[in-house]
């Protein structure tokens, strides 16, 4: 994708956000009160995630709920939290991309460069690392030694395999 195409995509996304239209990573769009999708639209496409046990997923969702979602929506439950992508577990550090049904993400191409490894996302929702009940951005997890360069390279490879259109020039 060239720079002009990226600029146009960003401008269209900003215009849609300003108009109250919210787009998910699956490409569907909806308008509604608060920009929230019907719950079924979010719940259906996510999981199971091969390699991520149901117990681990539940624990991660609970951590996300407790540390992020409930700050704004105290009545939320783990049914409102979703693991969108699972990238693997590296020495006990689980790398995922997550959201909840209340949070919108800008539909803009987002880049993350970590020690010469580039990850590209279709929205402002980036992969995060979870270990021992705490979340870290990938750069922080790498800087703190929770993830190694080989781990970041594997995550980037899985991201590219799942979303190859983001890496086309």
Secondary structure, DSSP 8 states (H G I E B T S, - for coil): --HHHHHHHHHHHHHHHHTTEEE-TTS-EEE-GGG---HHHHHTT----TTS-HHHHHHHHHHHIIIIIHHH-TT--GGGEEEEEEEEEETTEEEEEEEETT-----S-EEEEETTEEEEESSS---EEEETTEEEEHHHHHHTTSS-HHHHHHHHHHHHHH-GGGG--
